[in-house]
Amino acid sequence: MSSELESDNLPLLVKTANNRNNHGENRDCFVPHPSSKNPSHFEMFRFLGNILGYGIRTLCPIPLHFPPIFWKQVLGDPLTSQDLKGLDTFSWKILEDLKKQAATLSKE
């Protein structure tokens, strides 16, 4: 079941940006597909949530590969820039460079 969920057969999950770019951590992980927005996709996500909840409650989780940022959002934990780095290192690097540029400009 998990291999089908993590395949291109269903429109629910996509590989992380780090996987697509072959760079950074969590390259083996998947995240919810941002384009999955129609009602049938929502029903599939609801079913996936039921499966995840059942696995957690029965202590028999399904081996799905989600990055830490996914679980932090499920638990309501605060996110950090390191969470972004674990998902999309290139975007994280751009934001870090922008922060450095802003700091340099504010000193001038």
Phi and psi in radians as a Rosetta constraint file:
Dihedral C 1 N 2 CA 2 C 2 CIRCULARHARMONIC -1.177 0.35
Dihedral N 2 CA 2 C 2 N 3 CIRCULARHARMONIC -0.629 0.35
Dihedral C 2 N 3 CA 3 C 3 CIRCULARHARMONIC -1.178 0.35
Dihedral N 3 CA 3 C 3 N 4 CIRCULARHARMONIC -0.580 0.35
Dihedral C 3 N 4 CA 4 C 4 CIRCULARHARMONIC -1.244 0.35
Dihedral N 4 CA 4 C 4 N 5 CIRCULARHARMONIC -0.697 0.35
Dihedral C 4 N 5 CA 5 C 5 CIRCULARHARMONIC -1.090 0.35
Dihedral N 5 CA 5 C 5 N 6 CIRCULARHARMONIC -0.609 0.35
Dihedral C 5 N 6 CA 6 C 6 CIRCULARHARMONIC -1.605 0.35
Dihedral N 6 CA 6 C 6 N 7 CIRCULARHARMONIC 0.230 0.35
Dihedral C 6 N 7 CA 7 C 7 CIRCULARHARMONIC -1.782 0.35
Dihedral N 7 CA 7 C 7 N 8 CIRCULARHARMONIC 3.136 0.35
Dihedral C 7 N 8 CA 8 C 8 CIRCULARHARMONIC -1.438 0.35
Dihedral N 8 CA 8 C 8 N 9 CIRCULARHARMONIC 0.008 0.35
Dihedral C 8 N 9 CA 9 C 9 CIRCULARHARMONIC -1.227 0.35
Dihedral N 9 CA 9 C 9 N 10 CIRCULARHARMONIC -0.509 0.35
Dihedral C 9 N 10 CA 10 C 10 CIRCULARHARMONIC -2.036 0.35
Dihedral N 10 CA 10 C 10 N 11 CIRCULARHARMONIC 2.578 0.35
Dihedral C 10 N 11 CA 11 C 11 CIRCULARHARMONIC -1.539 0.35
Dihedral N 11 CA 11 C 11 N 12 CIRCULARHARMONIC 0.406 0.35
Dihedral C 11 N 12 CA 12 C 12 CIRCULARHARMONIC -1.596 0.35
Dihedral N 12 CA 12 C 12 N 13 CIRCULARHARMONIC -0.732 0.35
Dihedral C 12 N 13 CA 13 C 13 CIRCULARHARMONIC -2.150 0.35
Dihedral N 13 CA 13 C 13 N 14 CIRCULARHARMONIC 2.544 0.35
Dihedral C 13 N 14 CA 14 C 14 CIRCULARHARMONIC -2.267 0.35
Dihedral N 14 CA 14 C 14 N 15 CIRCULARHARMONIC 2.756 0.35
Dihedral C 14 N 15 CA 15 C 15 CIRCULARHARMONIC -1.186 0.35
Dihedral N 15 CA 15 C 15 N 16 CIRCULARHARMONIC 2.668 0.35
Dihedral C 15 N 16 CA 16 C 16 CIRCULARHARMONIC -1.147 0.35
Dihedral N 16 CA 16 C 16 N 17 CIRCULARHARMONIC 2.795 0.35
Dihedral C 16 N 17 CA 17 C 17 CIRCULARHARMONIC -1.067 0.35
Dihedral N 17 CA 17 C 17 N 18 CIRCULARHARMONIC -0.604 0.35
Dihedral C 17 N 18 CA 18 C 18 CIRCULARHARMONIC -1.097 0.35
Dihedral N 18 CA 18 C 18 N 19 CIRCULARHARMONIC -0.585 0.35
Dihedral C 18 N 19 CA 19 C 19 CIRCULARHARMONIC -1.190 0.35
Dihedral N 19 CA 19 C 19 N 20 CIRCULARHARMONIC -0.842 0.35
Dihedral C 19 N 20 CA 20 C 20 CIRCULARHARMONIC -1.083 0.35
Dihedral N 20 CA 20 C 20 N 21 CIRCULARHARMONIC -0.589 0.35
Dihedral C 20 N 21 CA 21 C 21 CIRCULARHARMONIC -1.614 0.35
Dihedral N 21 CA 21 C 21 N 22 CIRCULARHARMONIC -0.084 0.35
Dihedral C 21 N 22 CA 22 C 22 CIRCULARHARMONIC 0.905 0.35
Dihedral N 22 CA 22 C 22 N 23 CIRCULARHARMONIC 0.866 0.35
Dihedral C 22 N 23 CA 23 C 23 CIRCULARHARMONIC -2.653 0.35
Dihedral N 23 CA 23 C 23 N 24 CIRCULARHARMONIC 2.393 0.35
Dihedral C 23 N 24 CA 24 C 24 CIRCULARHARMONIC 1.566 0.35
Dihedral N 24 CA 24 C 24 N 25 CIRCULARHARMONIC -2.946 0.35
Dihedral C 24 N 25 CA 25 C 25 CIRCULARHARMONIC -1.545 0.35
Dihedral N 25 CA 25 C 25 N 26 CIRCULARHARMONIC 2.998 0.35
Dihedral C 25 N 26 CA 26 C 26 CIRCULARHARMONIC 0.964 0.35
Dihedral N 26 CA 26 C 26 N 27 CIRCULARHARMONIC 0.672 0.35
Dihedral C 26 N 27 CA 27 C 27 CIRCULARHARMONIC -1.250 0.35
Dihedral N 27 CA 27 C 27 N 28 CIRCULARHARMONIC -0.286 0.35
Dihedral C 27 N 28 CA 28 C 28 CIRCULARHARMONIC -1.604 0.35
Dihedral N 28 CA 28 C 28 N 29 CIRCULARHARMONIC 0.116 0.35
Dihedral C 28 N 29 CA 29 C 29 CIRCULARHARMONIC -1.765 0.35
Dihedral N 29 CA 29 C 29 N 30 CIRCULARHARMONIC 2.853 0.35
Dihedral C 29 N 30 CA 30 C 30 CIRCULARHARMONIC -2.227 0.35
Dihedral N 30 CA 30 C 30 N 31 CIRCULARHARMONIC 2.660 0.35
Dihedral C 30 N 31 CA 31 C 31 CIRCULARHARMONIC -2.275 0.35
Dihedral N 31 CA 31 C 31 N 32 CIRCULARHARMONIC 2.807 0.35
Dihedral C 31 N 32 CA 32 C 32 CIRCULARHARMONIC -1.013 0.35
Dihedral N 32 CA 32 C 32 N 33 CIRCULARHARMONIC 2.423 0.35
Dihedral C 32 N 33 CA 33 C 33 CIRCULARHARMONIC -1.247 0.35
Dihedral N 33 CA 33 C 33 N 34 CIRCULARHARMONIC 2.115 0.35
Dihedral C 33 N 34 CA 34 C 34 CIRCULARHARMONIC -1.166 0.35
Dihedral N 34 CA 34 C 34 N 35 CIRCULARHARMONIC -0.344 0.35
Dihedral C 34 N 35 CA 35 C 35 CIRCULARHARMONIC -1.553 0.35
Dihedral N 35 CA 35 C 35 N 36 CIRCULARHARMONIC -0.060 0.35
Dihedral C 35 N 36 CA 36 C 36 CIRCULARHARMONIC -1.433 0.35
Dihedral N 36 CA 36 C 36 N 37 CIRCULARHARMONIC 1.562 0.35
Dihedral C 36 N 37 CA 37 C 37 CIRCULARHARMONIC -2.213 0.35
Dihedral N 37 CA 37 C 37 N 38 CIRCULARHARMONIC 0.000 0.35
Dihedral C 37 N 38 CA 38 C 38 CIRCULARHARMONIC -1.527 0.35
Dihedral N 38 CA 38 C 38 N 39 CIRCULARHARMONIC 2.878 0.35
Dihedral C 38 N 39 CA 39 C 39 CIRCULARHARMONIC -0.990 0.35
Dihedral N 39 CA 39 C 39 N 40 CIRCULARHARMONIC -0.648 0.35
Dihedral C 39 N 40 CA 40 C 40 CIRCULARHARMONIC -1.178 0.35
Dihedral N 40 CA 40 C 40 N 41 CIRCULARHARMONIC -0.593 0.35
Dihedral C 40 N 41 CA 41 C 41 CIRCULARHARMONIC -1.160 0.35
Dihedral N 41 CA 41 C 41 N 42 CIRCULARHARMONIC -0.688 0.35
Dihedral C 41 N 42 CA 42 C 42 CIRCULARHARMONIC -1.087 0.35
Dihedral N 42 CA 42 C 42 N 43 CIRCULARHARMONIC -0.667 0.35
Dihedral C 42 N 43 CA 43 C 43 CIRCULARHARMONIC -1.147 0.35
Dihedral N 43 CA 43 C 43 N 44 CIRCULARHARMONIC -0.681 0.35
Dihedral C 43 N 44 CA 44 C 44 CIRCULARHARMONIC -1.148 0.35
Dihedral N 44 CA 44 C 44 N 45 CIRCULARHARMONIC -0.703 0.35
Dihedral C 44 N 45 CA 45 C 45 CIRCULARHARMONIC -1.121 0.35
Dihedral N 45 CA 45 C 45 N 46 CIRCULARHARMONIC -0.684 0.35
Dihedral C 45 N 46 CA 46 C 46 CIRCULARHARMONIC -1.074 0.35
Dihedral N 46 CA 46 C 46 N 47 CIRCULARHARMONIC -0.754 0.35
Dihedral C 46 N 47 CA 47 C 47 CIRCULARHARMONIC -1.126 0.35
Dihedral N 47 CA 47 C 47 N 48 CIRCULARHARMONIC -0.725 0.35
Dihedral C 47 N 48 CA 48 C 48 CIRCULARHARMONIC -1.062 0.35
Dihedral N 48 CA 48 C 48 N 49 CIRCULARHARMONIC -0.710 0.35
Dihedral C 48 N 49 CA 49 C 49 CIRCULARHARMONIC -1.095 0.35
Dihedral N 49 CA 49 C 49 N 50 CIRCULARHARMONIC -0.684 0.35
Dihedral C 49 N 50 CA 50 C 50 CIRCULARHARMONIC -1.105 0.35
Dihedral N 50 CA 50 C 50 N 51 CIRCULARHARMONIC -0.713 0.35
Dihedral C 50 N 51 CA 51 C 51 CIRCULARHARMONIC -1.114 0.35
Dihedral N 51 CA 51 C 51 N 52 CIRCULARHARMONIC -0.780 0.35
Dihedral C 51 N 52 CA 52 C 52 CIRCULARHARMONIC -1.087 0.35
Dihedral N 52 CA 52 C 52 N 53 CIRCULARHARMONIC -0.785 0.35
Dihedral C 52 N 53 CA 53 C 53 CIRCULARHARMONIC -1.093 0.35
Dihedral N 53 CA 53 C 53 N 54 CIRCULARHARMONIC -0.740 0.35
Dihedral C 53 N 54 CA 54 C 54 CIRCULARHARMONIC -1.073 0.35
Dihedral N 54 CA 54 C 54 N 55 CIRCULARHARMONIC -0.770 0.35
Dihedral C 54 N 55 CA 55 C 55 CIRCULARHARMONIC -1.083 0.35
Dihedral N 55 CA 55 C 55 N 56 CIRCULARHARMONIC -0.676 0.35
Dihedral C 55 N 56 CA 56 C 56 CIRCULARHARMONIC -1.209 0.35
Dihedral N 56 CA 56 C 56 N 57 CIRCULARHARMONIC -0.784 0.35
Dihedral C 56 N 57 CA 57 C 57 CIRCULARHARMONIC -1.162 0.35
Dihedral N 57 CA 57 C 57 N 58 CIRCULARHARMONIC -0.583 0.35
Dihedral C 57 N 58 CA 58 C 58 CIRCULARHARMONIC -1.624 0.35
Dihedral N 58 CA 58 C 58 N 59 CIRCULARHARMONIC 0.009 0.35
Dihedral C 58 N 59 CA 59 C 59 CIRCULARHARMONIC 1.061 0.35
Dihedral N 59 CA 59 C 59 N 60 CIRCULARHARMONIC 0.477 0.35
Dihedral C 59 N 60 CA 60 C 60 CIRCULARHARMONIC -2.235 0.35
Dihedral N 60 CA 60 C 60 N 61 CIRCULARHARMONIC 1.202 0.35
Dihedral C 60 N 61 CA 61 C 61 CIRCULARHARMONIC -1.186 0.35
Dihedral N 61 CA 61 C 61 N 62 CIRCULARHARMONIC 2.622 0.35
Dihedral C 61 N 62 CA 62 C 62 CIRCULARHARMONIC -1.389 0.35
Dihedral N 62 CA 62 C 62 N 63 CIRCULARHARMONIC 2.347 0.35
Dihedral C 62 N 63 CA 63 C 63 CIRCULARHARMONIC -1.308 0.35
Dihedral N 63 CA 63 C 63 N 64 CIRCULARHARMONIC 1.270 0.35
Dihedral C 63 N 64 CA 64 C 64 CIRCULARHARMONIC -1.680 0.35
Dihedral N 64 CA 64 C 64 N 65 CIRCULARHARMONIC 2.554 0.35
Dihedral C 64 N 65 CA 65 C 65 CIRCULARHARMONIC -1.799 0.35
Dihedral N 65 CA 65 C 65 N 66 CIRCULARHARMONIC 1.536 0.35
Dihedral C 65 N 66 CA 66 C 66 CIRCULARHARMONIC -1.825 0.35
Dihedral N 66 CA 66 C 66 N 67 CIRCULARHARMONIC 2.511 0.35
Dihedral C 66 N 67 CA 67 C 67 CIRCULARHARMONIC -1.287 0.35
Dihedral N 67 CA 67 C 67 N 68 CIRCULARHARMONIC 2.842 0.35
Dihedral C 67 N 68 CA 68 C 68 CIRCULARHARMONIC -0.961 0.35
Dihedral N 68 CA 68 C 68 N 69 CIRCULARHARMONIC -0.582 0.35
Dihedral C 68 N 69 CA 69 C 69 CIRCULARHARMONIC -1.073 0.35
Dihedral N 69 CA 69 C 69 N 70 CIRCULARHARMONIC -0.584 0.35
Dihedral C 69 N 70 CA 70 C 70 CIRCULARHARMONIC -1.090 0.35
Dihedral N 70 CA 70 C 70 N 71 CIRCULARHARMONIC -0.870 0.35
Dihedral C 70 N 71 CA 71 C 71 CIRCULARHARMONIC -1.191 0.35
Dihedral N 71 CA 71 C 71 N 72 CIRCULARHARMONIC -0.595 0.35
Dihedral C 71 N 72 CA 72 C 72 CIRCULARHARMONIC -1.106 0.35
Dihedral N 72 CA 72 C 72 N 73 CIRCULARHARMONIC -0.666 0.35
Dihedral C 72 N 73 CA 73 C 73 CIRCULARHARMONIC -1.227 0.35
Dihedral N 73 CA 73 C 73 N 74 CIRCULARHARMONIC -0.653 0.35
Dihedral C 73 N 74 CA 74 C 74 CIRCULARHARMONIC -1.078 0.35
Dihedral N 74 CA 74 C 74 N 75 CIRCULARHARMONIC -0.710 0.35
Dihedral C 74 N 75 CA 75 C 75 CIRCULARHARMONIC -1.454 0.35
Dihedral N 75 CA 75 C 75 N 76 CIRCULARHARMONIC -0.177 0.35
Dihedral C 75 N 76 CA 76 C 76 CIRCULARHARMONIC 1.376 0.35
Dihedral N 76 CA 76 C 76 N 77 CIRCULARHARMONIC 0.326 0.35
Dihedral C 76 N 77 CA 77 C 77 CIRCULARHARMONIC -1.296 0.35
Dihedral N 77 CA 77 C 77 N 78 CIRCULARHARMONIC 2.597 0.35
Dihedral C 77 N 78 CA 78 C 78 CIRCULARHARMONIC -1.174 0.35
Dihedral N 78 CA 78 C 78 N 79 CIRCULARHARMONIC 2.513 0.35
Dihedral C 78 N 79 CA 79 C 79 CIRCULARHARMONIC -1.661 0.35
Dihedral N 79 CA 79 C 79 N 80 CIRCULARHARMONIC 2.648 0.35
Dihedral C 79 N 80 CA 80 C 80 CIRCULARHARMONIC -2.187 0.35
Dihedral N 80 CA 80 C 80 N 81 CIRCULARHARMONIC 3.007 0.35
Dihedral C 80 N 81 CA 81 C 81 CIRCULARHARMONIC -1.149 0.35
Dihedral N 81 CA 81 C 81 N 82 CIRCULARHARMONIC -0.456 0.35
Dihedral C 81 N 82 CA 82 C 82 CIRCULARHARMONIC -1.166 0.35
Dihedral N 82 CA 82 C 82 N 83 CIRCULARHARMONIC -0.502 0.35
Dihedral C 82 N 83 CA 83 C 83 CIRCULARHARMONIC -1.150 0.35
Dihedral N 83 CA 83 C 83 N 84 CIRCULARHARMONIC -0.708 0.35
Dihedral C 83 N 84 CA 84 C 84 CIRCULARHARMONIC -1.122 0.35
Dihedral N 84 CA 84 C 84 N 85 CIRCULARHARMONIC -0.722 0.35
Dihedral C 84 N 85 CA 85 C 85 CIRCULARHARMONIC -1.021 0.35
Dihedral N 85 CA 85 C 85 N 86 CIRCULARHARMONIC -0.672 0.35
Dihedral C 85 N 86 CA 86 C 86 CIRCULARHARMONIC -1.236 0.35
Dihedral N 86 CA 86 C 86 N 87 CIRCULARHARMONIC -0.271 0.35
Dihedral C 86 N 87 CA 87 C 87 CIRCULARHARMONIC -1.814 0.35
Dihedral N 87 CA 87 C 87 N 88 CIRCULARHARMONIC -0.790 0.35
Dihedral C 87 N 88 CA 88 C 88 CIRCULARHARMONIC -2.551 0.35
Dihedral N 88 CA 88 C 88 N 89 CIRCULARHARMONIC 1.551 0.35
Dihedral C 88 N 89 CA 89 C 89 CIRCULARHARMONIC -1.090 0.35
Dihedral N 89 CA 89 C 89 N 90 CIRCULARHARMONIC -0.653 0.35
Dihedral C 89 N 90 CA 90 C 90 CIRCULARHARMONIC -1.116 0.35
Dihedral N 90 CA 90 C 90 N 91 CIRCULARHARMONIC -0.771 0.35
Dihedral C 90 N 91 CA 91 C 91 CIRCULARHARMONIC -1.128 0.35
Dihedral N 91 CA 91 C 91 N 92 CIRCULARHARMONIC -0.709 0.35
Dihedral C 91 N 92 CA 92 C 92 CIRCULARHARMONIC -1.040 0.35
Dihedral N 92 CA 92 C 92 N 93 CIRCULARHARMONIC -0.759 0.35
Dihedral C 92 N 93 CA 93 C 93 CIRCULARHARMONIC -1.100 0.35
Dihedral N 93 CA 93 C 93 N 94 CIRCULARHARMONIC -0.724 0.35
Dihedral C 93 N 94 CA 94 C 94 CIRCULARHARMONIC -1.073 0.35
Dihedral N 94 CA 94 C 94 N 95 CIRCULARHARMONIC -0.779 0.35
Dihedral C 94 N 95 CA 95 C 95 CIRCULARHARMONIC -1.124 0.35
Dihedral N 95 CA 95 C 95 N 96 CIRCULARHARMONIC -0.699 0.35
Dihedral C 95 N 96 CA 96 C 96 CIRCULARHARMONIC -1.109 0.35
Dihedral N 96 CA 96 C 96 N 97 CIRCULARHARMONIC -0.725 0.35
Dihedral C 96 N 97 CA 97 C 97 CIRCULARHARMONIC -1.119 0.35
Dihedral N 97 CA 97 C 97 N 98 CIRCULARHARMONIC -0.697 0.35
Dihedral C 97 N 98 CA 98 C 98 CIRCULARHARMONIC -1.111 0.35
Dihedral N 98 CA 98 C 98 N 99 CIRCULARHARMONIC -0.691 0.35
Dihedral C 98 N 99 CA 99 C 99 CIRCULARHARMONIC -1.084 0.35
Dihedral N 99 CA 99 C 99 N 100 CIRCULARHARMONIC -0.747 0.35
Dihedral C 99 N 100 CA 100 C 100 CIRCULARHARMONIC -1.116 0.35
Dihedral N 100 CA 100 C 100 N 101 CIRCULARHARMONIC -0.732 0.35
Dihedral C 100 N 101 CA 101 C 101 CIRCULARHARMONIC -1.111 0.35
Dihedral N 101 CA 101 C 101 N 102 CIRCULARHARMONIC -0.750 0.35
Dihedral C 101 N 102 CA 102 C 102 CIRCULARHARMONIC -1.106 0.35
Dihedral N 102 CA 102 C 102 N 103 CIRCULARHARMONIC -0.691 0.35
Dihedral C 102 N 103 CA 103 C 103 CIRCULARHARMONIC -1.162 0.35
Dihedral N 103 CA 103 C 103 N 104 CIRCULARHARMONIC -0.704 0.35
Dihedral C 103 N 104 CA 104 C 104 CIRCULARHARMONIC -1.131 0.35
Dihedral N 104 CA 104 C 104 N 105 CIRCULARHARMONIC -0.748 0.35
Dihedral C 104 N 105 CA 105 C 105 CIRCULARHARMONIC -1.180 0.35
Dihedral N 105 CA 105 C 105 N 106 CIRCULARHARMONIC -0.610 0.35
Dihedral C 105 N 106 CA 106 C 106 CIRCULARHARMONIC -1.262 0.35
Dihedral N 106 CA 106 C 106 N 107 CIRCULARHARMONIC -0.411 0.35
Dihedral C 106 N 107 CA 107 C 107 CIRCULARHARMONIC -1.357 0.35
Dihedral N 107 CA 107 C 107 N 108 CIRCULARHARMONIC -0.394 0.35
